[in-house]
């Protein structure tokens, strides 16, 4: 986390990088992973806007390897959220490499600071959230899918790097946002609402919790 607000140029540079990376990922990853025909302009617009905004916010709060790690999560999250909204799935081909990248970067940060307490907490949080989501997926019909379970472990890793309070707060934020959206859909329609994609809400809650830490 930055000790003082970063220069405006740094935030703008992060935003610009996010916009560029979001567009590139939309064309090279999102569009090729989707099985349904989707407007390239829509994918580029959503990817650029979401990634650029998230990078800018993260640049205000973090620096160094931590910033790089969370930006990697945000970039992957933008791709995953788009796919989940359109096709209700979170491909392992995106989730698993993000795990590896995040663990590698957090390990580098731990080595640089000669302090492994944060890394240990992150790994424990990842296992805890993964296990909890796995139980939910097994006992509920329309709760979580396998992709949500894997994503939960990834988000637990990122939030756990910050603190246990971030793990709790970010998780509650995501589930609260999902519950509120479900309630709105239920009020707007007759009959039981369709299942909603959980990935975007879990990502939103986690990144918001990390940023507000």
N, C-alpha and C positions, 0 to 999 in steps of 0.2 A: 504494500500500500504506500502511496506517495505521502511524504511528510508535509508537503505544501502543494497547493494547486499547480498543475503543470502549465507551461506556456500555452497560449491559445494555439500557436502554430503546431504544437505536438498533438493537441486534440483534433485539429483540422486535418493533420496528416493521417492520424489514425482513422478518422471518418472517411477520408479519401481512399485510403487503402482498403477499408471495409467495403466501400461501394464497388471498387474495382474487383476485389476478391469475390464479393457476392455475385457480381455479374459473371465472372469466369466460372465459378462453381455452378451457377444456374445452367450455363450452357454445357459444361463438360461433365457434370455429375448428376445434377437433378434431372435434367431433360433425358439423359441416357438411362437413368434408373427407373423413371416412371414408365409404366406400361400403357397408360392412357394418353392419347394425344392431348397436349396442353400447349397453349399459346406461349411461344418463346418470350414474347414481350412481357407477358404476365410474370413468368418465372424470373426474368432478369429484373423487372421492377421490384418484385417482392424481395428477392435475394439481395439486391443492392441496397434497398432502403433499410431492411432489417439488420443486415450486417454492418452497414455504415453507422447507423445509430448506436448499435450495441458497442462497436469498437470505440466510438467517441466517448460513451459513458464509462467504459472500462478504463480508457486512457486517463480519465479524470481521477480515478480511484487507485490505479495500480501502475507499476512500472517494472522494468526488467523482465525476468523470466516468468514471474507471476502474471504479468500482463500478456505475455506471449501465450501462456497456457490457457488463460481464460478466453483469449481471442480465438484460439483454436477450437475451444468448446463452442463459442458463439457461432463461428463459421459453420461448423458441423451441425449445430443446432438449427440454423436457418434452413439448411438443406433437409434435415430430418423433419422439421415442422411442416415444410411444404409438401413433402411426400406423404406424411401422415394425414394431413388435411385432405389431400386429393385421393389417396388410395388406402388409408387406414393401415399403414404398416411402417415399421422402422427397420430398414434393411441392416442386417449385421455387417454387410460390406462397408458400411459407413460407421456404425457404432463401434465395432471392435478395433479398427485402426485408431479411432479417437481415444479409446482406452489406452492403447500402447503409447500414443503421443503424449497424453496427459501424464501418465505415470513417468515417462522418461523426463519430461520437463520438470515435474515436481521433484523428481529425484535429483536432477541437476541443481535445483534451487536449494534442496536440503544439503547437498554436498558443499555448495558454495557458502552456506551459512553455518556448516558443521553442526546442524541441529536437525535431528530426525523425528522429533516429537510430532511436528505437524504432518509429516508423511505417514507416520504410524496411525495417527488419528484419521487421516484421509482414507487409508486402506481399511481401517475398522468401520468407518462410516459407509464405505462402499459395500462391504460385506453385509452390514446391517440392513441397509436400504434394499439391496438385492434380495436378501432373505425375506424381508417383510413383504416386498412386492410379489415374490414368488408364492408366498402363502396366499396372498389376496388373489392372485391369478388362478390358483388351484381350487379355491373354495367359492369363487364367484363366477357367474356365467358371463356377465357383460362388464366385468371390472377392468382387468388389465390383460394384455396379451404378452407373448414372449418378448416382443420388442420393447414393450414398456418396462418389463423386468430388467432387461439388459441396460436400458437407458437409465433406470433408477440407480443401478450400481455406478454408472458413469457419473451421474449427477451427485451421488453421495461422495464420490471421490473428490470432486471439485469443491463441494460445500464443506466437507470434512477438513480440507486443507485450511479453511478459515477458522472454524470453531464448531463445537457441538451446537451452539446457539444458532449458527447459520444453517446447520443441517435441519434442525427443528423448524426454524422460521421459514426457510426456503421451501421445505416440503409442505408445510401448512399453507403457504401462499399459493402454491401450485394446485393443491387439492381444493382450496377455497374458491379459486378462480374457476376451476372445472365444475364445482358444485353450483356456483352462481350461474354459470352458463347453462347448465342442465336445467336449472329452475326456470330461467327465462324461456328456454325452448319449450318446456312443459307448459308454461302459461300461455305461450303463443300458439300452441297446437293442441288439438284434441287427441286423446289417446296417449300411450306411452311414447316418450321421445326416442329418437334414434340415438344409438350410442355415439358419443363424441370422441374424437381423437384425443387421447390423453397426453401424447408427446409434447405438443406445443405448450400446454399448461404446466407440465412438469418442468420444462425448460425455462419458461417464463418465471415461475416461482423460484427456481434455483438461481438463475442469473440475477434476479432482483434481490434475493437474499444475499448473494455474494457481494453485490454492489453496495447494498445498504449496511453491510457489516462494518 
